[in-house]
Amino acid sequence: GLHVKSPNHPFNIDLMPVELDLSGLPPIRPVEFQIALVPGAALVARAPYRLAPSEMKELAEQLKEIFDKGFIRPSSSPWGAPVLFVKKKDGSF
């Protein structure tokens, strides 16, 4: 294990290294979650945020990466969420 010693605390903490399996979506659970839609309710139509070509390229790359890892999957939902990029101090997204 890994020992952590702190001058502020009179005890040692023995940590066991843990490897996380982040290879995709979690396993299917016996409980299915659904959002009940109001019958006859109209969808809210909004134009997507405009993205610069560099942001569109970054979006495509990030979506491909997380799709290839199995973190996301195709959806036929009529609902969506906007994407907003904020540049880091180093200029990357």
C-alpha positions, -999 to 999 in steps of 0.1 A, spaced: 0 0 0 9 37 -1 16 54 32 7 90 37 24 109 65 13 144 75 31 166 100 -4 180 110 -18 146 120 -3 121 145 -14 90 124 -5 72 92 -30 65 65 -24 32 46 -40 35 12 -45 6 -12 -39 14 -48 -71 10 -68 -75 7 -106 -107 19 -120 -121 1 -151 -134 30 -172 -139 10 -203 -175 20 -211 -210 25 -198 -219 10 -165 -236 -24 -166 -274 -25 -172 -292 -23 -138 -325 -40 -130 -342 -6 -125 -349 13 -157 -351 51 -154 -374 70 -176 -386 106 -176 -424 108 -180 -433 132 -207 -465 152 -207 -487 139 -235 -492 165 -262 -465 188 -248 -446 206 -275 -408 203 -277 -389 235 -271 -371 244 -303 -340 264 -299 -312 270 -323 -279 254 -312 -251 277 -300 -229 288 -329 -194 273 -327 -162 285 -344 -146 260 -368 -120 252 -341 -147 244 -316 -166 222 -341 -133 203 -347 -128 199 -310 -164 188 -305 -161 161 -332 -128 149 -317 -141 147 -281 -174 130 -292 -154 104 -312 -131 98 -283 -158 92 -257 -179 72 -282 -149 50 -290 -144 44 -252 -180 34 -249 -190 63 -226 -218 75 -248 -240 58 -273 -263 70 -301 -297 84 -290 -330 90 -308 -342 114 -281 -359 145 -293 -342 164 -264 -307 176 -263 -283 199 -245 -262 228 -258 -224 226 -260 -204 255 -247 -166 255 -248 -144 276 -225 -108 279 -233 -82 271 -206 -54 294 -198 -31 275 -221 -55 280 -250 -68 244 -252 -105 235 -246 
